[in-house]
Each structure stands twice: as C-alpha cells, then as structure tokens.
Amino acid sequence: MPKARKPHAGAPMTRTFSTLVGFAAILTWSFLALLSTAAGGVPPFQLAAMTFSLGGLVGAASWLYRPQAIKTLRQPWPVWALGVSGLCIYHCAYFFAIQSAPPVEASLIAYLWPLLIVVFAAFLPGERLRVHHLAGVLLGLAGAVIVITRGGAVGLAEGIRPGHGIALFCAFVWSAYSVLSRRFGAVPTDVVAGYCLITAAVALVLHLALETTVLPQTATQWTAIAVLGTIPLGAGFYAWDWGCKHGDIMVLGALSYAAPLFSTVVLLLAGYGAYHWSVAAACVLITAGALIAAKDMLLRQRAIAAPSAPR
C-alpha cells in the first residue's frame, strides 16, 4: 500500500502552487450549475454518464504519448475504493439527496464538506488545526448559507426527510475522499481517469434502470455537455486530486466555499436570475474567511519574497 507522503516543509513555493492548482478546480466547479442548466432536459444519471466518460477520456488521452502512465492504474484496492467512493458514491448520492429533500436544504447540508475537510485534515501527519483555520472556514460557511438561501431563514421547512441524511452522508464522503487522498500522496493523479470511467459506468447502469434517455436537441446543449465533461468534471478533478495531495488542504477547505458564490455570479452574468444583496454579503464573508484561513501561507510567501536585510 502506498505510504502517506509527509508535507514538504522545505518547498513552500511548491505547496503554494499546488494549493492554487486545487483552487483552479474550485473555479471550474463554479460553472457546474450554468453548464448543467445549458445541457437542457438530460436526466441527471445520463448526464453523469456522458460527462464522466469525457472526464475519464481527458486523462486517458495523455496516455497516447505517455503509454507508461497506464501502468499507474495498477494500484491496491484501497486506492480504488477511495477514488470510486469519492467520485461515484458522492455524485450518485447527491442526485438522490436533491430529489428527496428541498434542493436548497440538501445543498446547504452537503456543503458542510469544506468544514469537515479542515477538521479531518488536523489528523494528518504534519498538519495542525489552528484557530484561524476554523475561523476562516466558519466565515466561508456563513457566506455559503447567505448566498444559497438568498439571505432567507435557514431551517427544515418540511421536517427531516431522507434526503437530508443522504446530503449529510455526501458531505462526509467528499471530505473523507479529499483528506484521505493525502494519505496516498505517492499515487499518480493518472488514476483519476479510472475513477471517472468507473463512475460513468455506474451512472449509465443507474440511468438505464431509472431514467428515460433524452438526447440533447441543440448544438448549445451538446457544447455544454462537452465543456462540462472536459473541464469541471474532467480537468477539475485532476486539479483537485493534485491540490489535495500536495497543497495546503486546510486552506483549500476554506477556499471551497467560494464555489457557490462564484456559481451564483456566473449564473447572474449569464442572465439567469437577478442581483441580490446576499451576493455582496457572501463575497465579503467568503473572501475574509479565505484570507484568514490562508494567513500562514500568505505570510510565508511574503517572507520568501522579502529581500534579505544587509549585514
């Protein structure tokens, strides 16, 4: 079994770069809502099968000029169990959650995963949970609550439903996948292609069993599906894997709360919905939370950039 890789204390620039790579994944996920909407009436499991197939092919395409990379798929079963549960179980469970509970409530519960990442990461070798990490992620959570609810009341309006429990399960699955990926830091990111393809196969089975096939009707819908599969559900997952394994995972946890904010902004710019004060409030809270959580990383880079004092 691959051993856990200890953080590179002597390579802060490398860790910062890897954190930025992970943040790039968060940026791509901001387009999930827009692209899913633009895909039209394609059922969720069919859409997952189509897009995760493309996501897997994004990584597999590089094997044409890196044939040796195919050998990286030979990994112990715990690696595959972690990867498949992270991508496959999370997304399938999330679809069920938003169908069996009010979507806003399910989304809020599922978005506990960045907070759980910060808490779970404290148990990793070389990591330590500090007050500013927790403060930053809680500010981010507050911002996510405001932007998702549009400043409205938070509560289970229709009582506790099965979807609420499934959404909480989703939060634990994705946070565990993200943190435990660090334990397999020696496993190349190429294996994410395998995770995507297995997820696509499971989604296809669920689609054939539960849904009616609906083909995209316009070039815009086909384009949205192609972009969704190659970037947010393709390149995004490879970037997230790299960031979790080599970056500052606690900072990534806090930065993850930018996703619902950016997603809302993207939808507004695309003409879906009207501006609401909650967007500005969430922007302030999430930005402040990210800066507070990243305090150590920012100060470290500032110290590196500062010129040496003359003797």
C-alpha positions as CSV (number, residue, x, y, z in Angstrom):
1,M,0.0,0.0,0.0
2,P,1.4,3.4,-0.9
3,K,2.6,5.2,2.2
4,A,1.4,8.7,3.3
5,R,3.6,11.4,2.0
6,K,4.7,14.0,4.6
7,P,4.3,17.6,3.7
8,H,7.2,19.3,2.0
9,A,8.3,21.8,4.7
10,G,11.3,22.8,2.6
11,A,9.3,23.6,-0.5
12,P,6.7,26.3,0.4
13,M,6.5,27.6,-3.2
14,T,5.7,24.1,-4.4
15,R,3.0,23.7,-1.8
16,T,1.5,27.2,-2.6
17,F,1.5,26.3,-6.3
18,S,-0.3,23.0,-5.6
19,T,-2.8,24.9,-3.5
20,L,-3.5,27.2,-6.4
21,V,-3.9,24.2,-8.6
22,G,-6.6,22.9,-6.2
23,F,-8.2,26.3,-6.2
24,A,-8.4,26.1,-10.0
25,A,-10.6,23.1,-9.6
26,I,-13.0,25.1,-7.4
27,L,-13.1,27.8,-10.1
28,T,-14.1,25.2,-12.7
29,W,-16.8,23.8,-10.5
30,S,-18.4,27.3,-10.4
31,F,-19.6,26.6,-13.9
32,L,-21.4,23.4,-13.0
33,A,-24.8,25.0,-12.4
34,L,-24.6,27.0,-15.6
35,L,-23.4,24.2,-17.8
36,S,-25.9,21.7,-16.3
37,T,-28.7,24.2,-17.0
38,A,-27.5,24.7,-20.5
39,A,-27.5,21.0,-21.1
40,G,-31.3,21.1,-21.2
41,G,-33.5,18.3,-20.1
42,V,-30.9,15.5,-20.0
43,P,-31.7,13.3,-16.9
44,P,-29.1,13.5,-14.1
45,F,-27.6,10.0,-14.3
46,Q,-27.5,10.1,-18.1
47,L,-25.7,13.5,-17.8
48,A,-23.3,12.0,-15.3
49,A,-22.6,9.0,-17.5
50,M,-21.9,11.3,-20.5
51,T,-19.8,13.8,-18.7
52,F,-17.7,11.5,-16.5
53,S,-16.9,9.4,-19.7
54,L,-15.5,12.6,-21.2
55,G,-13.7,13.4,-17.9
56,G,-12.0,9.9,-18.0
57,L,-11.0,10.4,-21.6
58,V,-9.4,13.7,-20.8
59,G,-6.8,11.8,-18.7
60,A,-6.7,8.7,-20.9
61,A,-5.9,10.8,-23.9
62,S,-2.5,11.7,-22.5
63,W,-1.6,8.0,-22.4
64,L,-1.2,8.1,-26.2
65,Y,2.1,9.9,-25.8
66,R,2.7,8.6,-22.2
67,P,2.0,4.9,-22.6
68,Q,3.9,4.1,-19.4
69,A,1.3,6.0,-17.4
70,I,-1.2,3.2,-18.0
71,K,0.8,1.2,-15.5
72,T,-0.2,3.6,-12.8
73,L,-3.6,2.0,-12.9
74,R,-2.2,-1.0,-11.1
75,Q,-3.0,0.2,-7.6
76,P,-4.0,-1.6,-4.4
77,W,-7.7,-2.0,-3.7
78,P,-7.8,0.7,-1.0
79,V,-6.8,3.3,-3.6
80,W,-9.6,2.3,-5.9
81,A,-12.1,2.0,-3.1
82,L,-11.3,5.6,-2.0
83,G,-11.4,7.1,-5.5
84,V,-14.6,5.3,-6.6
85,S,-16.4,6.2,-3.4
86,G,-15.3,9.8,-3.7
87,L,-16.5,10.4,-7.2
88,C,-19.1,7.8,-7.8
89,I,-20.9,7.4,-4.4
90,Y,-20.8,11.2,-3.7
91,H,-22.4,12.2,-7.0
92,C,-25.0,9.5,-7.1
93,A,-26.0,10.1,-3.5
94,Y,-26.1,13.9,-4.2
95,F,-28.6,13.4,-7.0
96,F,-30.8,11.3,-4.7
97,A,-30.5,13.9,-2.0
98,I,-31.7,16.9,-4.0
99,Q,-34.6,14.7,-5.3
100,S,-35.8,13.6,-1.9
101,A,-35.4,16.8,0.0
102,P,-35.8,20.5,-0.8
103,P,-32.8,21.3,-3.0
104,V,-31.7,24.4,-1.0
105,E,-31.7,22.5,2.2
106,A,-29.9,19.5,0.7
107,S,-27.2,21.8,-0.8
108,L,-26.6,23.5,2.5
109,I,-26.1,20.2,4.3
110,A,-23.9,18.8,1.6
111,Y,-21.8,22.0,1.7
112,L,-20.6,21.0,5.2
113,W,-17.7,19.2,3.4
114,P,-15.3,22.1,3.3
115,L,-15.7,22.5,7.1
116,L,-15.2,18.7,7.6
117,I,-12.1,18.8,5.4
118,V,-10.5,21.3,7.7
119,V,-11.4,19.3,10.8
120,F,-10.4,15.9,9.4
121,A,-7.1,17.3,8.0
122,A,-6.0,18.1,11.5
123,F,-5.4,14.3,11.9
124,L,-3.0,14.1,9.0
125,P,0.8,13.9,9.7
126,G,2.4,17.3,9.8
127,E,-1.0,19.2,9.9
128,R,-2.4,21.1,12.8
129,L,-5.8,22.7,13.2
130,R,-5.4,26.4,14.3
131,V,-7.9,28.9,15.4
132,H,-7.6,30.9,12.2
133,H,-8.3,27.8,10.0
134,L,-11.5,27.2,11.9
135,A,-12.5,30.9,11.9
136,G,-11.9,31.2,8.2
137,V,-13.9,28.1,7.3
138,L,-16.8,29.2,9.5
139,L,-16.9,32.6,7.8
140,G,-16.9,30.8,4.5
141,L,-19.8,28.6,5.6
142,A,-21.7,31.7,6.7
143,G,-21.2,33.2,3.2
144,A,-22.3,30.0,1.6
145,V,-25.5,29.9,3.7
146,I,-26.3,33.5,2.7
147,V,-25.8,33.1,-1.0
148,I,-27.7,29.7,-1.2
149,T,-30.6,30.9,0.9
150,R,-30.5,34.5,-0.6
151,G,-30.5,35.8,2.9
152,G,-33.6,34.0,4.0
153,A,-34.2,31.8,7.0
154,V,-32.4,28.5,7.4
155,G,-34.5,25.6,8.6
156,L,-36.0,22.3,7.6
157,A,-39.3,23.7,6.4
158,E,-40.9,20.3,5.6
159,G,-39.3,18.4,8.5
160,I,-36.5,15.9,8.4
161,R,-36.6,13.9,5.2
162,P,-34.4,11.0,3.9
163,G,-32.7,13.5,1.5
164,H,-31.3,15.4,4.5
165,G,-29.5,12.3,5.8
166,I,-28.2,11.5,2.3
167,A,-26.9,15.0,1.9
168,L,-25.0,14.8,5.2
169,F,-23.6,11.4,4.0
170,C,-22.4,13.2,0.9
171,A,-20.6,15.8,3.0
172,F,-18.7,13.1,4.9
173,V,-17.9,11.1,1.7
174,W,-16.4,14.0,-0.2
175,S,-14.4,15.4,2.8
176,A,-13.1,11.9,3.6
177,Y,-12.1,11.4,0.0
178,S,-10.3,14.7,-0.2
179,V,-8.4,14.3,3.1
180,L,-7.6,10.6,2.6
181,S,-6.2,11.3,-0.9
182,R,-3.3,12.9,1.0
183,R,-2.6,9.5,2.6
184,F,-2.0,8.2,-0.9
185,G,0.2,11.1,-2.0
186,A,2.5,8.8,-3.9
187,V,-0.3,7.6,-6.2
188,P,-0.2,9.5,-9.5
189,T,-3.1,11.7,-10.5
190,D,-3.5,9.5,-13.6
191,V,-5.7,7.1,-11.6
192,V,-8.4,9.8,-11.5
193,A,-9.1,8.8,-15.1
194,G,-10.0,5.4,-13.9
195,Y,-12.2,6.9,-11.1
196,C,-14.1,8.9,-13.8
197,L,-14.7,6.0,-16.1
198,I,-16.0,3.7,-13.3
199,T,-18.3,6.5,-12.2
200,A,-19.5,6.8,-15.7
201,A,-20.2,3.1,-15.9
202,V,-22.2,3.1,-12.6
203,A,-24.2,6.2,-13.7
204,L,-25.0,4.5,-17.0
205,V,-26.4,1.5,-15.2
206,L,-28.5,3.7,-12.9
207,H,-29.7,5.7,-15.9
208,L,-30.8,2.6,-17.8
209,A,-32.6,1.3,-14.7
210,L,-34.3,4.5,-13.5
211,E,-34.5,7.1,-16.3
212,T,-35.6,7.6,-19.9
213,T,-32.9,8.6,-22.4
214,V,-33.2,12.2,-23.6
215,L,-30.7,13.2,-26.3
216,P,-29.6,16.9,-26.5
217,Q,-31.5,18.8,-29.1
218,T,-29.3,21.7,-30.0
219,A,-25.6,22.5,-30.6
220,T,-25.6,24.6,-27.4
221,Q,-26.7,21.6,-25.3
222,W,-24.1,19.3,-26.9
223,T,-21.4,22.0,-26.4
224,A,-22.4,22.5,-22.7
225,I,-22.1,18.7,-22.1
226,A,-18.7,18.6,-23.8
227,V,-17.4,21.5,-21.8
228,L,-18.9,20.1,-18.6
229,G,-17.2,16.8,-19.1
230,T,-13.8,18.0,-20.1
231,I,-13.3,20.9,-17.7
232,P,-15.3,20.9,-14.4
233,L,-15.8,17.1,-14.3
234,G,-12.5,16.4,-16.2
235,A,-9.6,18.7,-15.6
236,G,-11.3,19.9,-12.4
237,F,-11.0,16.5,-10.7
238,Y,-7.4,16.1,-11.7
239,A,-6.5,19.5,-10.3
240,W,-8.4,18.8,-7.1
241,D,-6.5,15.5,-6.7
242,W,-3.2,17.2,-7.1
243,G,-4.1,20.1,-4.8
244,C,-5.3,17.7,-2.0
245,K,-2.2,15.6,-2.2
246,H,0.4,18.3,-2.5
247,G,-1.2,21.6,-1.4
248,D,-2.4,23.2,1.9
249,I,-5.6,21.2,2.4
250,M,-6.9,23.3,5.2
251,V,-6.7,26.4,3.0
252,L,-8.4,24.5,0.2
253,G,-11.2,23.7,2.6
254,A,-11.8,27.3,3.3
255,L,-11.4,28.3,-0.4
256,S,-14.0,25.8,-1.4
257,Y,-16.8,28.0,0.0
258,A,-16.1,30.3,-3.0
259,A,-17.7,27.7,-5.3
260,P,-21.4,28.5,-4.5
261,L,-20.6,32.3,-4.6
262,F,-18.8,32.1,-8.0
263,S,-21.5,29.8,-9.3
264,T,-24.2,32.4,-8.4
265,V,-22.1,35.2,-10.0
266,V,-21.6,33.1,-13.2
267,L,-25.4,32.5,-13.4
268,L,-26.1,36.2,-12.9
269,L,-23.6,37.2,-15.7
270,A,-25.2,34.6,-18.0
271,G,-28.7,36.2,-17.4
272,Y,-30.1,33.6,-15.0
273,G,-31.8,35.5,-12.2
274,A,-31.4,39.0,-10.7
275,Y,-28.8,40.5,-8.5
276,H,-29.5,40.2,-4.7
277,W,-27.7,41.8,-1.8
278,S,-26.8,38.4,-0.5
279,V,-24.2,38.0,-3.3
280,A,-22.2,41.0,-2.0
281,A,-22.5,39.9,1.6
282,A,-21.4,36.4,0.8
283,C,-18.5,37.8,-1.2
284,V,-17.2,39.8,1.8
285,L,-17.6,36.8,4.2
286,I,-16.0,34.2,1.9
287,T,-13.1,36.5,0.9
288,A,-12.4,37.3,4.5
289,G,-12.6,33.7,5.5
290,A,-10.2,32.6,2.8
291,L,-7.7,35.3,3.7
292,I,-7.9,34.4,7.4
293,A,-7.5,30.7,6.7
294,A,-4.6,31.3,4.3
295,K,-2.8,33.6,6.8
296,D,0.2,31.2,7.3
297,M,0.6,30.6,3.6
298,L,0.4,34.3,2.7
299,L,2.8,35.4,5.4
300,R,5.2,32.6,4.3
301,Q,5.2,33.8,0.7
302,R,5.7,37.4,1.9
303,A,8.8,36.3,3.9
304,I,10.2,34.5,0.9
305,A,9.7,37.4,-1.4
306,A,11.2,40.0,1.1
307,P,14.8,40.8,0.2
308,S,17.5,39.8,2.8
309,A,18.5,42.6,5.1
310,P,22.0,43.9,4.5
311,R,24.6,42.9,7.1
